[in-house]
Amino acid sequence: MSDAETTLAQLKQLVNEFVDRRDWHQFHSPKNLSMSMAIEAAELMEHFQWLSSQRSRAVADDPPRLAAVADELADVFCYVLAMANELKIDLDTAVRRKMEKNKQKYPVETFRGRFGHEDPG
C-alpha cells in the first residue's frame, strides 16, 4: 500500500495492534512516548549530521542511506501514532487546526521565500 491508499486510522490501528499484542500500553505514558519520539528524532538527525543542505537532499538518491532514514522516520511516526492513540487525539483535526494557526502566524505575503521573524522590509 502507499500513502495515497492508506488512512491515518489504518496506521493508528496497526500501531495499536502491535502495542496491544505485546502488552506495552502499560509503558506508553505520554511522558515515555514523548521521550521516545525525541530519541528517535535524534537518531534520524544523525543521518544528516555534518552534511550540507545539498548533500542531505542527495540522500534521496542513495537507496541504502534512504532506507536507513526511512526506518528512523517510521520510528518517529510510530511513536506519534502511539501518542495519538494513548491521548485519543484525532490527528487530522490536530494538523488542520495547527495549519490554520500557522497561516495566521506566517502569512504568505510576509513569509514567501523567507524564514524566521526578521523584519521583511
C-alpha positions as CSV (number, residue, x, y, z in Angstrom):
1,M,0.0,0.0,0.0
2,S,1.0,3.6,-0.4
3,D,0.4,6.9,1.3
4,A,-2.4,7.6,-1.3
5,E,-4.1,4.4,-0.3
6,T,-3.7,4.2,3.5
7,T,-5.6,6.3,6.1
8,L,-4.2,7.6,9.4
9,A,-6.9,5.5,11.1
10,Q,-5.4,2.3,9.5
11,L,-1.9,3.2,10.6
12,K,-3.1,4.1,14.1
13,Q,-4.8,0.7,14.3
14,L,-1.7,-1.1,13.0
15,V,0.4,0.5,15.8
16,N,-2.3,-0.1,18.4
17,E,-2.5,-3.8,17.5
18,F,1.3,-4.1,17.7
19,V,1.3,-2.4,21.1
20,D,-1.7,-4.5,22.3
21,R,-0.2,-7.8,21.4
22,R,2.9,-7.0,23.4
23,D,1.0,-5.6,26.4
24,W,3.0,-2.3,26.0
25,H,0.2,0.2,26.8
26,Q,1.4,0.0,30.4
27,F,4.7,1.6,29.2
28,H,3.1,4.0,26.8
29,S,2.6,7.0,29.0
30,P,2.6,10.4,27.3
31,K,5.9,11.1,29.1
32,N,7.6,7.9,27.8
33,L,6.2,8.3,24.3
34,S,7.4,11.9,24.0
35,M,10.8,10.9,25.2
36,S,10.9,8.1,22.7
37,M,9.9,10.5,19.9
38,A,12.8,12.8,20.8
39,I,15.3,9.9,21.0
40,E,14.2,8.6,17.6
41,A,14.3,12.1,16.1
42,A,17.9,12.4,17.3
43,E,18.7,9.1,15.6
44,L,17.1,10.5,12.4
45,M,19.3,13.6,12.8
46,E,22.4,11.5,13.0
47,H,22.0,10.6,9.3
48,F,22.3,14.2,8.3
49,Q,24.8,15.5,10.9
50,W,27.7,17.3,9.2
51,L,26.1,17.1,5.7
52,S,25.5,20.3,3.7
53,S,21.9,21.1,2.7
54,Q,22.7,19.9,-0.8
55,R,24.2,16.6,0.4
56,S,21.3,16.0,2.7
57,R,18.9,16.2,-0.2
58,A,21.1,13.7,-2.1
59,V,20.2,11.1,0.4
60,A,17.1,10.6,-1.7
61,D,19.3,9.2,-4.5
62,D,21.2,6.8,-2.2
63,P,19.0,3.7,-1.7
64,P,20.8,2.3,1.3
65,R,21.0,5.6,3.1
66,L,17.4,6.4,2.2
67,A,16.2,3.1,3.6
68,A,18.0,3.8,6.9
69,V,16.5,7.3,7.1
70,A,13.0,5.9,6.2
71,D,13.4,3.4,9.2
72,E,14.2,6.2,11.6
73,L,11.4,8.4,10.2
74,A,9.0,5.5,10.6
75,D,10.1,5.1,14.2
76,V,9.3,8.7,14.9
77,F,5.9,8.4,13.2
78,C,5.0,5.2,15.0
79,Y,5.6,7.0,18.3
80,V,3.5,9.9,17.1
81,L,0.7,7.5,16.2
82,A,1.1,5.7,19.6
83,M,0.8,9.0,21.4
84,A,-2.3,10.0,19.4
85,N,-3.8,6.6,20.4
86,E,-3.0,7.0,24.1
87,L,-4.3,10.5,24.3
88,K,-7.2,9.9,21.8
89,I,-6.0,12.8,19.6
90,D,-7.6,12.9,16.1
91,L,-4.5,13.8,14.0
92,D,-6.5,15.1,11.1
93,T,-8.2,17.6,13.3
94,A,-4.9,18.5,15.1
95,V,-3.0,19.0,11.9
96,R,-5.7,21.1,10.2
97,R,-6.1,23.3,13.3
98,K,-2.3,23.8,13.6
99,M,-2.1,24.7,9.9
100,E,-4.8,27.3,10.3
101,K,-2.8,28.8,13.2
102,N,0.4,28.7,11.1
103,K,-1.4,30.5,8.3
104,Q,-2.2,33.4,10.7
105,K,1.3,33.3,12.2
106,Y,3.2,33.1,8.8
107,P,1.1,35.0,6.2
108,V,2.2,34.2,2.6
109,E,2.7,37.9,1.8
110,T,5.3,38.2,4.6
111,F,7.0,34.8,4.6
112,R,7.0,33.6,1.0
113,G,10.6,32.5,0.3
114,R,11.7,33.6,3.8
115,F,12.1,32.0,7.2
116,G,12.2,33.4,10.7
117,H,10.7,36.5,12.2
118,E,13.2,39.1,10.9
119,D,11.9,42.4,9.5
120,P,10.6,41.6,6.0
121,G,11.0,45.2,5.0
